[in-house]
């Protein structure tokens, strides 16, 4: 697997198809190849869920062949629909979250649907998506039902709080905005504090000024990208969820300035996975 590849978690579900479509758009913009990864898990208690076999029946060689045919057809159909994109398919064995986390070490980007065949209807983001986003070795994009790439032509939104991972997120976001020819909207949220020396207006000005340095280099590198900045008094997750309403992608670091050291995925990222109105990218240092 090439380190530039876009790895797509694929199981034939509707959410996985949305993730594949998003990845195809990304591949057309970036020139990267795509690898579809179907993780074939043999479950002994609740039963296996997948093509060709009723739940509760132990899968045989026929079931695995059907999985391989499903992946091969999906890859072939995707390549035919997007002839400029190279698409491969592969079937892996093991627990889906663990296998995708391991494979992400060799990928440039991992794209997931929010819920697969085993997802619960009431959950906006399934356990596999949350776990993989927390532990992956490369940036992860989670696409869920309703996040239709074809209907998303708005800006790219990124949350920046000055932490190292948020600065990585800024770079990821501005590159996507440049590739797509859309504006970049930078959100910096700060929570008023009674022991803060500055008044509200001065504090907001200070937060805005803190973005000047990180943005300067990117503005020079991508002068054609229109950049807007919004400094918000309030919680970052709420501000980013609201900004995601008219966005095609919202980007955050895996853990922000207020994150606990032991947390691999911060609270803002978790909130966005469940509540954002567009695909969510979570970026971390490799």
Secondary structure, DSSP 8 states (H G I E B T S, - for coil): --TT-EEEE--SSHHHHHHHHHHHHHHHHH---EEEEEEE---SSS---BTTB-TTS---HHHHHHHHHHHHHHHHHHHHHSTTS-EEEEEEES-HHHHHHHHGGG-SEEEEES--TT--TT-SS-HHHHHHHHH-SSEEEEE-TT--GGG--SEEEEE--SSHHHHHHHHHHHHHHHHHT--EEEEEEE---TT-SS-HHHHHHHHHHHHHHHHHHHHHHTTTS-EEEEEEES-HHHHHHHHGGGEEEEEEESS-TT--TT-SS-HHHHHHHHH-SS-EEEE---
